[in-house]
Amino acid sequence: MLMDLIKSRHSIRKYTNQQISLKDLEKILEAGNFAPNAGGGQRSMMVAIRNREKAIHLGQMNLAHFNRSNLAGSYVSDEQPSVIDNPKMKNGFYDAPTVICIFCQNDFLFKTADAFCIAENMILQATELGISSCIISRGEETFDSEEGKNLCKKWGVPENYSCQAFVILGYIDGIQPKSKPRRENRVVVIE
């Protein structure tokens, strides 16, 4: 059931070295490719890095200019700590062996919404396949360097596109975290 899948998905930030299969990656990318997109314009593209060393390097680029002063909070999880919890972390992708970069057209109002619809589809497909995942931000900052611009050019990303989000993929190192209780008063129905 879809709701069971949604409830079983967690953001994972501890990964083994085991790489996901190309077949599974293709299914995950297909799910992203069929995500809802504003106006049906398909103003996005995905670039998948299925190479642990390259993913780690990109994760270090992602965290290189992380500005902690913009944080709305200072705690995420004891079970799956984030860069918010541990300022000593140097890889914004938590050593996940695969990362998918989601690029969207810059002058499009709904680029971030489109990117996160793509990301959501991909993490749900990954969960169904038994693959752990997490959505990561700081896309534009990651590629806002000479090296980042060169990578985009090498990958064929159009000049008027920027990275809006990442999906990191791999296999959990440890046990699946428990779901946090849902806060009250987050859902209101008016008739």
Beta strands, then each sheet from edge to edge (+ up, - down):
strand 1: 44-49
strand 2: 98-105
strand 3: 132-136
strand 4: 161-170
sheet 1: 1+ 2- 4+ 3-
end
